[in-house]
Amino acid sequence: MKTINILAAALISASVLGGCANSDTSASMDSTVSSGGNAAKTSTIGGAAESQAPMDPDTDMTKEGTSNSVVSADNPLGRRPSIVALAQQTPELSIFLQLIKAADMVTILESPAPYTVLAPTNKAFDALPDGTVDALMQAGSELELQRIIQAHVLPNRITTDEMKNNMPMMTAYGEEVIATRKGGTLKVGNATVLKSDIQASNGIVHIIDRVLAPPSK
């Protein structure tokens, strides 16, 4: 789709990404999750191995009835805020929150299912070519926007301690993103994790410095 193609092209440019994509990200959806080279068709959730199937980007995270006008500041699921409420309380995630609402994914990301969200900062979105965010907010772009949000969501809870070097993780979009470590720096794809392991009632949030793009379709 046009918007996806524009965003994907922009994100692989040197001026936006500042580096080449990890070649491992081209691995198929059947690639195995491995922290040390030992194949295992599992994903790590809360320290335990649990089987994981790819999530259909057009079904699992898009078919729930949602509202883009209601964001819960309270937490009906527990003492911690939900992922959406946490984004609402974090000024540097205000653009990401707007896109979640525009994609009609508020209800999904407030649900009790455990998610890991790789949340780009406002500066990450500001680094995109002029007009990119506005184009995604336009009526008729909901499907493209849902796919972009899904590229930042893992359908299980993974802490940074569980992210091993060169570890592939399946996104809700159904593609892999690779965690890499160098010294004290943790990267997911080409994005550096700025703040990690922010606990929510329905998962965990890691704040990143770049926008991840799903493959163009």
C-alpha positions in Angstrom: 0.0 0.0 0.0 1.1 3.5 -0.8 1.5 4.7 2.8 3.4 1.6 3.9 5.7 1.8 0.8 6.5 5.5 1.6 7.1 4.8 5.3 9.2 1.7 4.6 11.3 3.5 2.1 11.8 6.4 4.4 12.8 4.2 7.3 15.5 2.5 5.4 17.1 5.7 4.3 20.4 6.8 6.0 19.0 10.1 7.1 16.3 8.4 9.2 17.7 5.1 10.3 21.4 5.9 10.3 22.4 2.3 9.6 21.7 -0.8 7.7 18.9 -3.2 8.8 20.0 -6.4 10.4 19.9 -9.0 7.8 18.3 -11.4 10.2 15.1 -9.5 10.0 14.4 -11.0 6.6 14.0 -14.4 8.2 10.6 -16.1 7.6 7.8 -16.2 10.1 8.7 -19.8 10.7 12.2 -18.9 12.0 12.9 -20.1 15.5 13.5 -18.1 18.6 16.9 -18.7 19.9 19.2 -17.1 22.4 22.3 -19.1 21.7 21.8 -20.9 18.4 19.7 -23.7 19.7 16.6 -23.9 17.6 13.3 -23.9 19.5 9.9 -22.9 18.1 9.0 -21.1 21.3 8.9 -17.6 22.6 9.9 -16.5 26.1 7.1 -15.1 28.2 7.9 -14.2 31.7 10.9 -16.5 31.8 9.0 -19.6 30.6 9.0 -21.1 27.2 5.6 -21.0 25.5 4.6 -21.9 22.0 3.7 -18.9 19.8 1.8 -18.8 16.5 2.1 -15.7 14.2 -0.7 -13.3 14.6 -2.8 -12.5 11.5 -2.4 -8.7 11.2 -5.9 -8.4 9.7 -7.7 -10.4 12.3 -6.4 -10.8 15.9 -5.5 -7.2 16.6 -8.0 -5.4 14.3 -11.4 -7.1 14.6 -12.3 -6.1 18.2 -14.7 -3.2 18.4 -12.8 -0.2 19.5 -13.2 3.5 20.1 -10.7 6.2 19.2 -12.3 8.7 21.5 -12.0 6.9 24.9 -8.7 6.4 26.7 -8.8 5.0 30.2 -6.8 7.0 32.7 -7.8 4.5 35.4 -6.8 0.9 35.4 -9.6 -1.6 35.6 -7.3 -4.6 35.4 -5.0 -4.0 38.4 -3.1 -1.4 40.3 -0.8 -0.6 37.4 -2.1 1.4 34.4 -2.9 -0.3 31.2 -0.5 0.1 28.2 -2.8 2.8 26.7 -3.1 4.7 30.0 0.6 4.5 30.5 1.2 6.1 27.1 -1.4 8.7 28.0 0.6 9.5 31.1 4.0 9.7 29.2 4.4 13.0 27.3 7.1 11.7 25.0 4.7 9.0 23.7 1.8 11.4 22.8 2.2 10.9 19.0 2.3 7.1 19.4 -0.9 7.4 21.5 -2.6 9.5 18.8 -1.8 6.8 16.2 -3.1 4.0 18.5 -6.4 6.0 18.7 -6.5 6.7 15.0 -5.9 3.0 14.3 -8.9 2.0 16.6 -6.6 -0.1 18.7 -7.3 1.4 22.1 -9.6 -1.4 23.3 -7.1 -4.1 22.2 -4.1 -2.5 24.0 -6.2 -2.1 27.1 -7.3 -5.7 27.1 -5.8 -8.1 29.7 -3.7 -10.1 27.2 0.0 -9.6 28.0 1.7 -7.5 25.3 5.2 -6.1 24.9 5.1 -2.6 23.2 8.1 -1.0 21.5 7.0 2.6 21.8 8.7 5.2 19.6 9.2 8.6 21.1 7.8 11.8 19.6 11.3 12.6 18.3 11.3 9.3 16.5 8.2 10.3 14.6 9.5 13.8 14.1 12.5 12.3 12.3 10.3 10.8 9.6 9.8 12.7 6.3 7.4 15.7 6.5 3.8 14.7 6.2 4.3 11.0 7.1 2.3 11.1 10.4 -0.4 13.3 8.9 -0.8 10.9 6.0 -1.2 8.0 8.5 -3.9 10.0 10.4 -6.0 10.5 7.3 -9.3 8.7 6.9 -8.9 5.5 4.9 -5.4 4.8 6.2 -6.6 2.7 9.2 -5.4 -0.6 7.8 -1.9 0.7 7.0 -1.7 2.4 10.4 -2.9 -0.8 12.2 -0.1 -2.7 10.5 2.5 -0.1 11.6 1.3 -0.3 15.2 1.4 -4.1 15.1 5.0 -3.9 14.0 5.7 -2.3 17.4 3.8 -4.9 19.4 4.9 -8.4 20.5 1.9 -10.7 21.5 3.6 -11.8 24.7 5.5 -10.2 27.6 9.3 -10.0 27.2 11.6 -8.1 29.5 14.9 -6.7 28.3 16.7 -9.3 30.5 15.0 -12.0 28.3 16.2 -10.4 25.1 19.4 -12.2 24.2 21.8 -11.1 21.5 20.6 -11.9 18.0 17.3 -13.1 19.3 14.4 -13.0 16.8 11.0 -12.0 18.2 7.7 -12.3 16.4 5.6 -9.1 16.2 1.8 -9.0 16.1 2.2 -8.1 12.4 3.6 -11.6 11.9 7.2 -10.6 11.1 10.4 -11.0 13.1 12.3 -8.2 14.8 15.8 -8.9 16.0 17.2 -8.0 19.5 20.9 -7.2 19.5 23.3 -6.3 22.3 26.5 -4.4 22.2 28.0 -3.4 25.5 25.3 -1.9 27.5 23.2 -0.9 24.5 20.1 -3.0 23.5 18.6 -2.5 20.1 15.4 -3.9 18.6 15.7 -3.8 14.8 17.5 -0.5 14.2 15.9 1.2 17.2 17.8 1.7 20.5 15.9 1.0 23.7 16.0 4.3 25.7 13.8 3.2 28.6 13.0 -0.4 29.4 10.7 -2.7 31.4 8.0 -0.1 32.2 5.4 -2.3 33.8 1.7 -2.1 32.8 -1.2 -4.1 34.0 -1.5 -5.9 30.7 2.2 -6.1 29.7 5.4 -4.2 29.4 6.6 -1.1 27.5 10.1 -0.4 26.1 10.6 3.1 24.8 12.7 3.2 21.6 14.3 6.0 19.5 13.2 5.0 16.0 10.0 4.0 14.2 9.9 0.4 13.0 8.2 -0.3 9.7 6.5 -3.5 8.6 7.5 -4.9 5.1 5.5 -3.2 2.3 2.7 -5.4 0.9 
